[in-house]
Amino acid sequence: MVKSFKQAERAILKRLHDFMPRWIILLIDVAIVVLGYISLYLFRLTIVDTPIDLIELKFPLLIVLYSIAFIYFKTYHGIVRFSTMVDLKRLVYAALTATSAYLVICVIANTYAAINDMKPIFNYWVPIVLSMVVTSGQLMFRFVVRSAYESLEINYKDKRERVFILGHDYESVLLTSSILAEPTNPYQPVAYIALKNGNAGKQLGGLPILDGKKGLKKLMEEYNVKKLLLYKSQLDSMPREFYDKCIVEGLELLMVNVFARHDESKGRNTPPQINKIKIEDLLGRNAIIMNREAIEDQFDGQNILITGAAGSIGSEIVRQVRQFNCKKIIMVDQAETPMNDLWLSLKAEDSSIEIVPIIASVTNESKMRYIFERYHPSIVFHAAAYKHVPMMEFHPSTAVHTNVGGTKIVADLSVEYGVKRFVMVSTDKAVNPTNVMGASKRAAEIYIQSLYYKLSDEGKKETTRFVTTRFGNVLGSNGSVVPLFKRQIEAGGPITVTHKEITRYFMTIPEACSLVLEAGCTGKGGEVYVFDMGEAVKIYDLAEKMIRLAGKVPHRDIMIVETGLRPGEKLYEELLSNSENTLPTYHKKVMIAKVRRYCYCDIAADIEDLLLVAQTYINPTEVVRRLKRLIPEFKSQNSKYEILDKEIEEKSKNQVFEVRV
């Protein structure tokens, strides 16, 4: 019953909202001109008891001029109850235009009369006074309609949820106006929250400006408010500590993604898009923005191959590559369902670029050769990889077979078929690896880098340029902790954290993929690019913040449980190993890791030996042992393979002892 009453109430408000079509507003504005002229005529008769000459000509002339001005300036296009300064300007411009046109006619007519020794035909004061009367009447009409409408919807306003508006600048005022103007919006702004004391205590548009530094909890209780509205650009301009304080004190954050705007086709305003703020927006790092125009020419008319295209990173690379004027995008992935979903979503979008979905594994050399032979890609983005640390710790052979062997196959074919650029998506877990997954990615890095330098040393000018991009965890990816925490919160908890002190670097999927494209396509070859990931985030703090964003209290509504480090997991991720340093690039937040160079002859032999052992899937310990030989900095943590590190250490001590003896 209550629901149906609310629906009926909203329907009535909507009818009130739409009860004046444009032609009625135009007729009312013309009627105001008529009434204004009649009022002036009657007022004149009280002073001068003589009729106006040629009134049958002057009266229609004024109506025609004002009607033309109203139509030209579209004074009737705005919604009356949403009248703003823009509408006021239109009314003033229309009145001035009509008055100016009438005065020009007056001057011409009176000049003609003077030449012919006739008395003046027109009085100059009439159009001037009439313009003021008409403008005042139009403003009064709009004010009355707006006031009446607001009075009719006051009961509905009482049921809206009271909210604070962050800031008191132009955009904050615009946000407040757009919310108040939308009849069915669920929010009622009651005050502005300012973080600067200059205007605290004043009023703006009838709403008080409150000092946000003086206890949010007290303000929430005083004004009976539990939510704060903000717009996107405020996330970077306001101190991060303020948002943390809001979350801790229970003030729910809502972000406006799109402001209200007027829809000309429908003749009405579209409401602002307001959503709950996401944890991705509050991780305290500024996105790295790079110049994408610098690489547009590399995609123009080219075939682009993307491996792992159905994954979270690969699919975003596909979408970003589609923004360029390339010829074909060849998507390769072994996951059928995600590939089908991606393909269907891309087909639904209007684009002249041909999309080729291929179900294949990068470890299948014959299938990959067919793809290169058929499509001859110019650029390869290699995102295919196994990335879950615990799974790869259980299956080292699979990690090596795909992450190392698959990379080798695609890289070798890229050289054979004349690919211009090969961009590999790597991970910060490849630095001082403590797990099989990270070690396998580091082995892949070593192989493609040594391959590039081999070709470069041979003097081949048109060789494939191999570039590695290395970054941390990606928010929203299939392997990210954020989706896991969301599912656990929805299930009522508990949230599982492996260790209270564990930290990770984070970046968004679009930003990560943008960097892959831009850094990869600006490299000269052989570089390992690393990015400024901002500050490391404590996963435990992240869990608490996500619980509060869900409107619950950590350790009371949702418990957080430490489960212990998983196999191969380490507390802190690194972007550079201890023996590495960086070189600057054209962008202050993008660096080139100065890594050790390996001889291709030695690496190729070691990689072949590693792959040969991995292909048997019989002895995973031996696979890990070969990885440790290839990558001396690979030290297992929280893993059964730590015993291999002890063996290597003992062997090293014995060798030193034998040398001394």
C-alpha positions in Angstrom: 0.0 0.0 0.0 2.8 2.4 1.0 4.7 1.5 -2.1 1.7 2.2 -4.4 1.1 5.5 -2.7 4.6 6.6 -3.3 4.4 5.5 -6.9 1.2 7.5 -7.3 2.7 10.5 -5.6 5.7 10.4 -8.0 3.4 10.0 -11.0 1.5 13.2 -9.9 4.8 15.1 -9.5 5.8 13.9 -12.9 2.5 15.2 -14.4 3.1 18.5 -12.7 6.6 18.5 -14.1 5.3 17.9 -17.7 2.0 20.0 -17.6 3.4 22.9 -19.6 4.5 22.1 -23.2 6.7 24.6 -25.0 3.9 26.1 -27.1 1.9 27.0 -23.9 4.9 28.7 -22.4 5.4 30.7 -25.6 1.7 31.7 -25.6 1.9 32.8 -22.0 5.0 34.9 -22.8 3.2 36.6 -25.7 0.1 37.1 -23.4 2.4 38.9 -21.0 3.4 41.3 -23.8 -0.2 41.9 -24.6 -1.1 42.5 -21.0 1.9 44.7 -20.6 1.0 46.9 -23.5 -2.6 47.2 -22.5 -1.4 48.2 -18.9 0.8 50.9 -20.4 -2.0 52.1 -22.6 -4.5 52.4 -19.7 -1.8 54.1 -17.5 -1.3 56.6 -20.3 -5.0 57.4 -20.4 -4.9 58.3 -16.7 -2.3 61.0 -17.5 -3.2 62.1 -21.1 -6.8 61.9 -22.2 -6.0 61.2 -25.8 -5.8 57.8 -27.6 -2.6 56.5 -29.1 -2.2 57.2 -32.8 -2.0 54.1 -35.1 -2.5 51.7 -32.2 -3.9 49.2 -34.7 -0.4 49.1 -36.3 1.9 49.6 -33.2 0.2 46.9 -31.1 0.5 44.0 -33.6 4.0 45.2 -34.5 5.2 44.8 -30.9 3.6 41.4 -30.6 5.3 40.2 -33.8 8.7 41.5 -32.8 8.5 40.0 -29.3 7.3 36.7 -30.7 10.2 36.5 -33.2 12.6 37.4 -30.4 11.2 34.7 -28.1 11.4 32.1 -30.9 15.0 33.1 -31.8 16.3 33.0 -28.2 14.2 30.0 -27.3 12.9 31.5 -24.1 10.2 28.8 -24.0 12.6 25.9 -24.2 13.5 25.8 -20.6 11.4 24.0 -18.0 9.6 26.7 -16.0 10.2 25.2 -12.6 13.9 24.7 -13.4 14.4 28.3 -14.4 18.1 29.4 -14.0 20.3 32.3 -14.8 20.6 30.9 -18.4 16.8 31.4 -18.8 17.0 34.9 -17.3 19.6 35.9 -19.8 17.4 34.5 -22.6 14.5 36.6 -21.4 16.6 39.8 -21.2 18.2 39.2 -24.6 14.8 38.7 -26.2 13.4 41.9 -24.6 16.4 43.9 -25.6 16.3 42.6 -29.2 12.6 43.3 -29.6 13.0 46.7 -28.1 16.0 47.6 -30.3 14.1 46.5 -33.4 11.1 48.6 -32.4 13.3 51.6 -31.7 14.9 51.3 -35.1 11.5 51.3 -36.7 10.6 54.3 -34.5 13.7 56.3 -35.7 13.0 55.5 -39.3 9.3 56.4 -39.1 9.9 59.6 -37.1 12.7 60.7 -39.5 10.3 60.2 -42.4 7.7 62.2 -40.6 10.1 65.0 -39.9 11.2 65.2 -43.5 7.6 65.5 -44.6 6.7 68.1 -41.9 4.5 65.6 -40.0 4.3 65.2 -36.3 6.2 62.2 -34.7 4.5 58.9 -35.3 6.1 56.9 -32.4 7.0 57.6 -28.8 10.4 56.3 -27.7 9.5 55.7 -24.1 6.8 53.0 -24.8 9.1 50.2 -26.0 11.7 50.9 -23.3 9.2 50.7 -20.5 7.4 47.8 -22.1 10.6 45.8 -22.2 11.0 46.2 -18.4 7.3 45.3 -17.8 7.5 42.2 -20.0 10.7 40.9 -18.4 9.3 41.5 -14.9 6.1 39.7 -15.9 8.0 36.7 -17.3 10.1 36.5 -14.2 7.1 36.7 -12.0 5.3 34.0 -13.9 8.3 31.6 -13.6 8.7 32.4 -9.9 5.0 31.7 -9.2 5.1 28.4 -11.1 8.3 27.3 -9.3 7.0 28.3 -5.9 3.7 26.6 -6.5 5.4 23.4 -7.6 7.7 23.3 -4.6 4.7 23.8 -2.3 2.9 20.9 -3.9 5.9 18.5 -3.5 6.8 19.5 0.0 5.4 16.2 1.3 7.6 14.2 -1.0 10.6 16.3 0.1 10.0 15.3 3.7 10.5 11.7 2.7 13.8 12.3 0.9 17.1 11.3 2.6 18.9 14.2 4.1 22.5 14.6 2.8 25.5 16.9 3.1 27.2 18.4 -0.1 31.0 18.4 0.0 32.5 21.8 -0.8 30.8 25.1 -1.7 32.3 25.9 -5.0 30.5 26.3 -8.3 30.2 22.6 -9.0 28.9 21.9 -5.5 26.2 24.6 -6.0 25.4 23.1 -9.4 25.1 19.7 -7.9 22.7 21.0 -5.2 20.6 22.8 -7.8 20.3 19.8 -10.1 19.3 17.6 -7.1 16.6 20.0 -5.9 15.3 20.4 -9.4 14.7 16.7 -10.0 11.3 15.9 -8.6 11.8 12.2 -7.9 15.4 12.2 -6.6 15.8 10.5 -3.3 18.1 13.1 -1.6 17.5 16.4 0.1 20.6 18.6 0.6 20.6 20.3 4.0 24.1 21.8 4.2 27.5 22.3 2.6 30.6 20.8 4.3 33.7 23.0 3.9 37.2 22.0 4.8 38.4 25.6 4.8 37.3 27.9 7.6 36.9 31.0 5.5 33.1 30.6 4.7 32.1 28.4 7.6 29.0 29.8 9.3 27.7 31.6 6.2 24.8 30.5 4.0 24.7 29.7 0.3 21.3 29.4 -1.5 19.6 29.0 1.8 21.8 26.2 3.0 24.4 26.6 5.8 28.1 26.1 5.2 29.5 23.9 8.0 33.1 23.4 9.1 34.0 19.8 8.2 37.1 19.9 10.6 34.9 20.2 13.7 33.6 16.8 14.4 31.6 15.1 11.6 29.8 13.0 14.2 28.3 16.0 15.9 27.2 17.5 12.6 25.6 14.2 11.6 23.6 14.1 14.8 22.6 17.8 14.7 21.3 17.7 11.1 20.2 14.0 11.1 22.4 13.2 8.1 24.2 9.9 7.3 25.4 10.6 3.7 27.8 12.9 1.9 27.6 13.7 -1.8 30.7 14.6 -3.8 31.8 14.8 -7.4 34.6 12.9 -8.9 37.3 15.6 -9.1 37.0 16.1 -5.3 38.6 12.7 -4.7 42.0 14.1 -5.7 41.6 17.7 -4.4 40.4 16.8 -0.9 42.8 15.3 1.8 42.6 11.5 1.8 42.4 11.6 5.6 39.1 13.4 5.4 37.5 10.4 3.5 39.0 8.0 6.0 37.5 10.0 8.8 34.1 10.0 7.1 34.2 6.2 6.7 35.3 5.7 10.4 32.5 7.9 11.7 29.9 6.2 9.6 29.2 9.0 7.0 28.4 7.2 3.8 30.1 8.6 0.7 28.1 9.0 -2.6 29.7 10.1 -5.8 28.1 11.9 -8.7 29.4 10.4 -11.9 27.2 12.5 -14.2 25.6 15.9 -13.4 22.0 16.6 -14.4 21.7 17.9 -18.0 18.9 19.0 -20.2 17.7 16.5 -22.8 16.5 18.5 -25.8 15.0 15.5 -27.5 12.8 14.8 -24.5 12.3 18.4 -23.4 13.3 17.7 -19.8 16.2 17.4 -17.5 17.9 14.0 -16.9 18.7 13.4 -13.2 22.3 13.3 -12.0 23.9 9.8 -11.7 24.7 9.1 -8.1 26.3 5.9 -6.9 27.9 4.6 -3.8 31.6 5.3 -3.8 33.8 2.3 -4.5 37.0 1.2 -2.7 38.9 1.7 -6.0 38.2 5.4 -5.6 39.8 5.6 -2.2 43.1 3.9 -2.4 45.1 7.1 -2.3 46.9 7.2 -5.6 46.7 9.5 -8.5 46.4 7.9 -11.9 49.3 8.2 -14.3 48.1 10.1 -17.3 50.2 9.8 -20.5 50.1 11.2 -24.0 48.4 8.6 -26.1 48.4 10.7 -29.2 52.2 10.0 -29.4 51.5 6.3 -30.4 48.5 6.6 -32.6 50.5 6.2 -35.8 51.8 2.8 -34.7 48.2 1.4 -34.8 47.0 3.1 -38.0 45.9 0.4 -40.4 47.8 -2.4 -38.5 46.8 -5.9 -37.3 47.1 -6.2 -33.5 47.4 -9.6 -31.8 46.5 -9.8 -28.1 47.0 -13.0 -26.2 45.1 -13.7 -23.0 42.5 -11.3 -24.6 39.5 -12.7 -22.5 41.2 -11.9 -19.2 40.7 -8.8 -17.2 43.9 -7.1 -18.5 43.7 -8.5 -22.0 40.0 -7.5 -22.5 40.8 -3.9 -21.4 43.8 -3.8 -23.8 41.4 -4.9 -26.6 38.9 -2.1 -25.7 41.7 0.5 -25.6 43.3 -0.6 -28.9 39.9 -0.2 -30.5 40.1 3.5 -29.9 42.9 3.7 -32.5 42.5 3.3 -36.3 43.8 -0.2 -36.5 42.7 -2.7 -39.2 42.1 -5.9 -37.2 42.3 -7.1 -33.6 43.1 -10.7 -33.2 42.1 -12.0 -29.8 43.6 -15.2 -28.6 42.5 -17.0 -25.4 41.9 -20.6 -24.3 38.9 -19.6 -22.1 35.8 -20.1 -24.3 33.0 -18.5 -22.2 34.9 -15.2 -21.4 36.0 -15.0 -25.0 32.4 -15.4 -26.2 31.2 -12.8 -23.8 33.9 -10.3 -24.9 33.2 -11.0 -28.5 29.4 -10.4 -28.2 29.9 -7.2 -26.3 32.4 -5.9 -28.9 30.0 -6.9 -31.7 27.2 -4.8 -30.1 29.4 -1.7 -30.4 29.6 0.2 -33.6 33.1 0.0 -35.0 34.7 -0.5 -38.4 37.6 -2.5 -36.9 37.4 -6.3 -37.6 37.5 -8.4 -34.4 38.8 -11.9 -34.8 38.2 -14.2 -31.8 40.4 -17.3 -31.6 40.2 -20.1 -29.0 43.8 -21.3 -28.6 46.6 -21.8 -26.1 49.8 -19.9 -26.5 51.6 -23.2 -25.7 50.2 -24.7 -28.9 53.0 -23.8 -31.3 51.3 -25.1 -34.5 48.1 -23.2 -33.8 50.0 -20.0 -32.9 52.1 -20.4 -36.1 48.9 -20.6 -38.1 47.6 -17.4 -36.5 50.9 -15.5 -37.4 50.9 -16.9 -40.9 47.2 -16.0 -41.5 47.1 -12.5 -39.9 50.7 -11.2 -39.9 50.3 -8.9 -36.8 52.4 -5.8 -36.5 52.1 -5.5 -32.7 51.7 -8.3 -30.1 50.5 -7.6 -26.6 51.3 -10.8 -24.6 49.0 -10.9 -21.6 48.4 -14.7 -21.5 49.7 -16.2 -18.3 48.8 -18.1 -15.1 48.9 -15.6 -12.3 47.5 -17.2 -9.1 50.4 -17.7 -6.7 49.1 -20.6 -4.6 47.9 -22.6 -7.7 51.2 -22.2 -9.5 53.0 -23.2 -6.3 51.0 -26.5 -6.5 51.7 -26.8 -10.3 55.2 -25.6 -11.1 55.2 -27.5 -14.4 52.1 -25.7 -15.6 53.4 -22.3 -14.6 56.6 -22.9 -16.6 54.9 -24.5 -19.5 52.5 -21.5 -20.0 54.3 -18.5 -18.6 57.8 -19.4 -20.0 57.0 -21.8 -22.8 54.1 -19.9 -24.1 56.0 -16.6 -24.0 58.9 -18.2 -25.9 56.6 -19.6 -28.6 54.9 -16.2 -29.2 58.2 -14.3 -29.0 60.0 -16.6 -31.5 57.1 -16.4 -33.9 57.1 -12.6 -33.6 60.7 -12.5 -34.8 60.0 -15.1 -37.6 57.0 -13.2 -39.0 58.5 -9.7 -38.6 56.4 -8.3 -35.8 57.4 -4.7 -35.1 56.7 -4.7 -31.3 56.2 -7.3 -28.7 54.9 -6.0 -25.4 54.9 -8.4 -22.5 52.7 -7.9 -19.4 54.7 -8.8 -16.4 54.3 -8.4 -12.6 56.0 -7.0 -9.6 56.1 -10.6 -8.3 58.9 -11.2 -10.8 61.2 -9.0 -8.6 63.1 -11.1 -6.1 60.6 -13.8 -6.6 59.4 -15.9 -3.6 57.1 -18.1 -5.5 56.9 -20.2 -8.7 54.6 -17.8 -10.5 56.9 -14.8 -10.0 59.9 -16.8 -11.0 58.3 -18.1 -14.2 57.4 -14.5 -15.2 61.0 -13.4 -14.4 62.3 -16.3 -16.6 60.0 -15.1 -19.4 61.3 -11.5 -19.0 64.9 -12.8 -19.2 64.2 -14.8 -22.3 62.6 -12.0 -24.4 65.2 -9.4 -23.3 68.1 -11.6 -24.2 66.5 -12.5 -27.5 66.2 -8.8 -28.3 69.8 -8.1 -27.5 70.9 -11.1 -29.5 69.1 -9.7 -32.6 70.4 -6.2 -31.9 74.0 -7.4 -31.6 73.6 -9.2 -34.9 73.0 -5.8 -36.5 69.4 -6.4 -37.6 67.8 -3.0 -38.0 64.2 -4.1 -38.5 64.1 -6.6 -35.7 61.2 -7.0 -33.3 61.4 -4.6 -30.4 60.7 -6.5 -27.1 59.4 -4.4 -24.2 58.3 -5.6 -20.7 55.9 -3.7 -18.5 55.9 -4.5 -14.9 53.3 -3.4 -12.3 51.5 -4.5 -9.2 48.0 -5.7 -8.4 45.2 -4.5 -10.6 41.9 -3.5 -9.0 38.9 -5.5 -10.3 41.0 -8.1 -12.1 40.1 -11.8 -11.7 43.0 -12.2 -9.3 42.4 -9.1 -7.2 41.5 -9.3 -3.5 38.8 -6.7 -3.9 36.2 -8.9 -5.6 36.9 -11.6 -3.0 36.3 -9.2 -0.1 33.1 -8.0 -1.7 31.8 -11.6 -2.0 32.7 -12.3 1.6 31.0 -9.1 2.8 27.8 -10.0 0.9 27.9 -13.4 2.5 28.1 -11.8 6.0 31.7 -12.5 6.5 34.2 -13.3 7.7 36.8 -11.6 5.6 40.0 -13.6 5.3 43.3 -11.9 5.3 46.5 -13.9 5.2 48.5 -11.6 7.4 47.8 -8.4 9.3 50.9 -6.7 8.0 50.7 -7.7 4.3 50.9 -4.8 1.9 50.3 -4.5 -1.9 50.5 -1.9 -4.6 47.3 -1.3 -6.6 46.3 0.4 -9.8 43.1 0.3 -11.9 42.6 -1.9 -14.9 42.2 1.0 -17.4 45.3 2.7 -16.1 47.4 -0.4 -16.1 46.4 -1.2 -19.7 46.9 2.4 -20.8 50.5 2.1 -19.5 51.0 -1.2 -21.3 50.0 0.4 -24.6 51.9 3.7 -24.2 55.1 2.6 -22.5 55.3 -0.5 -24.6 54.9 1.4 -27.8 57.4 4.1 -26.9 60.2 1.8 -25.9 63.2 1.4 -28.2 63.6 -2.3 -27.3 64.9 -4.4 -24.4 63.5 -2.2 -21.6 61.7 -3.3 -18.5 59.3 -0.5 -17.6 58.2 0.0 -14.0 55.6 2.4 -12.9 55.2 4.6 -9.8 52.4 2.7 -8.0 52.0 5.3 -5.3 51.9 4.1 -1.7 51.6 0.5 -0.7 48.2 -0.4 0.8 47.8 -2.6 3.9 45.3 -5.3 3.0 44.0 -5.4 6.5 43.2 -1.7 6.4 41.6 -2.3 3.0 39.3 -4.9 4.4 38.2 -2.6 7.3 37.5 0.2 4.8 35.5 -2.0 2.6 33.4 -3.2 5.5 32.7 0.4 6.5 31.8 1.3 3.0 29.2 -1.5 3.1 27.6 0.3 6.0 28.8 -2.2 8.6 31.3 -2.1 11.5 34.5 -4.1 11.3 35.0 -6.8 14.1 31.3 -6.3 15.1 29.1 -6.9 12.0 31.9 -8.5 9.9 34.8 -10.3 11.4 38.3 -10.2 9.9 40.2 -13.5 10.2 44.0 -14.0 9.6 44.5 -17.3 7.8 48.3 -17.3 7.5 50.5 -16.6 4.5 49.7 -18.8 1.5 52.4 -20.9 -0.2 54.9 -18.6 -2.0 53.3 -15.4 -0.6 55.4 -12.6 0.8 54.5 -9.7 3.0 55.8 -6.9 0.7 55.9 -6.6 -3.0 58.8 -4.9 -4.8 59.1 -3.3 -8.2 62.9 -3.5 -8.4 65.3 -6.0 -7.1 68.2 -5.0 -4.8 70.7 -5.2 -7.6 68.7 -3.0 -9.9 68.2 0.7 -10.3 66.2 2.8 -12.7 66.6 5.3 -15.5 64.3 8.2 -16.1 61.9 8.5 -19.1 59.9 11.3 -20.6 57.4 10.8 -17.8 58.4 11.3 -14.2 56.3 8.4 -13.0 57.5 5.9 -15.6 61.0 4.4 -15.2 63.2 1.9 -16.9 64.6 -0.8 -14.7 68.3 -1.2 -15.3 68.5 -5.0 -15.1 71.2 -7.5 -15.6 71.8 -8.6 -19.2 72.0 -12.3 -20.0 73.7 -14.1 -22.9 71.1 -15.5 -25.2 73.1 -18.7 -25.9 73.2 -19.6 -22.2 69.6 -18.5 -21.5 68.2 -20.4 -24.5 69.9 -23.6 -23.4 68.7 -23.2 -19.8 65.1 -22.4 -21.0 65.0 -25.4 -23.3 66.2 -27.6 -20.4 63.6 -26.1 -18.1 60.8 -26.6 -20.5 61.9 -30.2 -21.2 61.7 -31.1 -17.5 58.4 -29.2 -17.2 56.7 -31.0 -20.1 56.8 -34.3 -18.2 54.7 -33.0 -15.3 56.2 -35.8 -13.2 58.8 -34.1 -10.9 57.7 -30.6 -9.9 60.6 -30.3 -7.4 63.1 -30.6 -10.3 61.2 -27.9 -12.2 61.6 -25.5 -9.3 65.2 -26.5 -8.8 65.9 -25.5 -12.5 64.1 -22.3 -12.0 66.3 -21.5 -9.0 69.4 -22.2 -11.0 68.2 -19.8 -13.7 67.1 -17.1 -11.2 69.5 -17.1 -8.2 67.4 -14.4 -6.4 64.4 -16.8 -6.4 64.0 -17.7 -2.7 60.9 -19.6 -1.7 58.8 -18.4 1.2 56.1 -20.3 3.1 56.6 -23.1 0.6 57.7 -26.7 0.6 60.4 -25.7 -1.9 62.3 -23.8 0.8 64.2 -27.0 1.3 65.8 -26.4 -2.2 67.2 -23.1 -1.0 68.8 -24.9 2.0 70.3 -27.4 -0.4 71.7 -24.6 -2.6 73.1 -22.8 0.4 74.8 -26.0 1.7 76.2 -26.7 -1.7 77.6 -23.2 -1.9 79.2 -23.5 1.5 80.8 -26.8 0.5 82.2 -25.4 -2.7 83.7 -22.5 -0.8 85.2 -24.9 1.7 86.7 -27.0 -1.1 88.2 -24.0 -2.7 89.8 -22.9 0.6 91.2 -26.4 1.2 
